[in-house]
Amino acid sequence: MSGPGGGPLSGPAETGWRRLSPRMLLVHPVQEVVRAAPALLGLLVAGTSSGGKGHLWSAAGVGLTVLFGMLRWFTTTYRISPEQVQVRRGLLNRKVLTVPRDRVRTVDVTSHVLHRVLGLARVEVGTGTSDRRHDSRLKLDALSADEAARLRVELLHRSPAGQFPGTQAPAGQSPTAQSPTAQSPATSPVSPAAETELARMRPGWVRFGPFTMSGLVTVGVIGGFVSRLVSEGNIDLDRVGPVRETWRWFSAMSLALEIATVLLALMVFVGVASTLGYVLAYGNFRLTRHAEGTLHVTRGLLTRRATTIEERRLRGVEIDEPLLLRAVRGARLSAVTTGLRSKEGGQRGGSTLLPPAPRTEAVAVAGLVLSHTPGATGGPSPVTGPDTGPLTSPLTSPLTVPLIPHGPAALRRRFTRAFGVHAPILLALLLLWVLGEPPLWPWLTAAALLPVTALLAADRYRSLGHALTSGYLVTRWGSLVRRRVVLRCDGVIGWTVERSFFQRRAGLATLTATTAAGAQSYQVRDVDLAEALRLAAAGTPGLLDPFLEPAGSASQ
């Protein structure tokens, strides 16, 4: 993917190296200054309070930061050929990142507020390998909005080479005449008639925002920034009037009232921050299918993000139901696809197919997505397991098929593991109280949480289940976040059967389906060993035949 040195790599087509848009000289310096703002502000406050020339040191720091940001334009070039996409960057350590055109899985186009003001966009090419390391991602920041839109079409829709600037145009035809109509990166640059809308953001979905709990991240970021600012600036909070009066009012309360006040304030702040984050991240959300075989997701109010996924790279979908979101019958939908990791970026990054929304809507959209997935039809022949019924039903939807439970042994294992952690803590707190070290209330709190532990264990068992239907492996697990993964069997490249010491004693195993998409491995947890082997054999017929003994051979 990357080559040493700064010279052009040899290839079948030699095209000129191109620079990013000159308007990025107004973007990167601002981004670097904002990123370094806490350190620069601390340098200013520390230098001024100690009698030094803090403003001069801070100005010098700003100048160096701006210079560092401007160097990116002078040291970054790229070129597009019919076979490859190449990016050359670096000043002291020169790197050339090369991606074959046939390895491009996704194209992610992002426009922050400053980008949108200047008509720019950031393009990130997903290949399934180059995006594993942050410093090796093939990223172009920033191109003009028109050029970013044309690049997305060129790389994923396999348009003729002459339709993108930087490739050779056929003789007698100008590149301008071949280029598609320029549009913003947040909208498809192709004809609207070529797209079918699968989902769109609805105002009623905002009610799910407070239950995403994404505002907890905001609390952490603000707390860390304030703590660092106070530490770097040597600020005495006792001298700040509003802070001193608030603390005096809070200290006059009883302990129970103090706890209730903190929890209430935290819930209100997190709820408001989560709702605001939901609106900013998923405002104007739209999921469409392009006639040439791609899914296009656009979202965001201030920061516009457009992600295009090839359907032939799609291996399945994942429906997530966090505990709070599940309580209000909500869920979110993401793609299991090569080139996009399932936990990439904020709020599941570019793999999001539907934001937190009604669960019925998530299931319906998942059905629309899977209905046009290439190679999704058909599947293995029905296989029957003892006391479980048919493992495979070619007429049943994998999104609504009843799941096979994992039996009493898995239930006992859920409770054993839950109380195996809770009971030692409870005994340790009781022993410390008997010895006279801590107060009694920690032990009483731990004892009162025993029913919660039992409910959590029961819910974790109720979430367990699996099925094999219509050529898809379906597995579900989790309690705090319940996940249901629908994975195409032809996307599974291997099976792993793992058994710990305690699983062997219980007759259980964990079956792992390995794939090149999403999290790259999906587990069927704590299933009967015979059931795990039958499931793997039915999911990939013939794969386990060399490792299985024919019936009756052991008795001969």
Summary of the structure (lengths in Angstrom):
residues: 556
radius of gyration: 28.1
end to end distance: 54.6
largest distance: 93.2
contacts: 1745
relative contact order: 0.08
helix: 46%
strand: 25%
